[in-house]
């Protein structure tokens, strides 16, 4: 694929020839997958009763220092597979009665994924396709999957670009992510729920980080003022400190109930009507998949 010979797929714009070397995301020209399964821990309209057919891609173009899936996003755990095998995995998950195909961190493999989906979508593959992303995306890359993706499950991690630089090493996150989310919305429009399941639309995830309630509130305010109730906001308290982070002690604890309630109250007072919230304590490590060599 020519696009991989001068890779500009993501905002890092490394420009490397991925047939010969690796850029920031550490991905080669081949798709690498760590894990796939029926996943029950997405939003209810994604996981449903039977699970979301989740494919976890190895490597990442954002690489947050607090990532709970560090083993695959930063350490690169996984197995290199062919495009044909990727298609077979999608069809296998469909046979297992997955509600959808959920592509987790797909940005750096978009050309290969698009090639597979063009062959399968609405032919052998009949269930919705979910693009599950950090939103650190180029609009041009998202255009490659226009008409192939039904649902965007998009993080909006930071409002404050200083936080984005501290935790994810990028200074322009909010500008880039909001342009990308605009493109996602143009492609799929107002969300549609059929028989309790999301069939198309945009879900914007706001992950509350410990000590950063105000930033989360600014993100929610932006989303609501931009899209009103045409998108679903998922306000998440599941931040899990997996590895000790010496530089930022706040990241070594979970979100408090007080912090989370403050953000929820803000969203309600703002007028947000279509939102998911999480009950109980922040997530434990049991929410994190076990990435082991038996999966692929």
ABEGO torsion letter per residue (X at the ends): XAAAABBAABAAGAGBBAAABBBAAGBBABBBBABBBBBAABBAAAAEAAEBBBBBBBEBAAGBAABAAAAAAAAGBEBBBBAAAAAAAAAAAAAAGBABBBBBGAAAAAAAAAAAAAAABGBABABBBBBBBAGBBBAAAAAAABGABABBBBBBABABAAAAAAAAGBAAAAAAAAAAAAAAAAAAEBBBBBGGBBABEBBBBBBBBBGAAAAAAAAAAAAAAAAEAABBBBBBAABBBABBBAABAAAABBBBAAAAAAAAAAAAAAGBABBBBBBEBBBBAAABBBBBAAAX
